[in-house]
Amino acid sequence: MPGPDPHSIWIEPALGGSVLTYYRYFGTGKVGNRKKRVAVIGERLSRGDWNCRWCLDPMPIWRRTDALYCRESCRKRAARSRKQHSWVSISS
């Protein structure tokens, strides 16, 4: 299944925040998924959560709405860091 269209949703900076704009599917009536995607991205933007957890860069608009990292390398670096700093506790 193809990923989301990167040119169908965009973020425009506005006074005191951002405005999310999206293209509707004209003539097909299938606006539901894109509308839900815009709603979730808007929620994450308002919480300040639309940034990569590793490098703190803004997430690209084409990433999934539940993505935590902006690219594969950030995800791998975070996993390596977690693995290196994991603590092993042995209970007796």
PEBEL-V312093 format. One line per field, one symbol per residue. phi: phi as a letter, one per 30 degrees, with the letter a starting at -180 (. if undefined). burial: 1 if it has 16 or more other ideal C-beta (glycine too) atoms within 10 Angstrom, else 0. Layout:
phi=???
burial=???
This chain:
phi=.dddddccbbccdbdilbbcbbddddiciccedddddddddddddddiccbddccidddddddddcdcbdadddddddddddddcdcccccc
burial=00000001101000000000000000000000010011001101100001110100001010100010111001100100000000000000
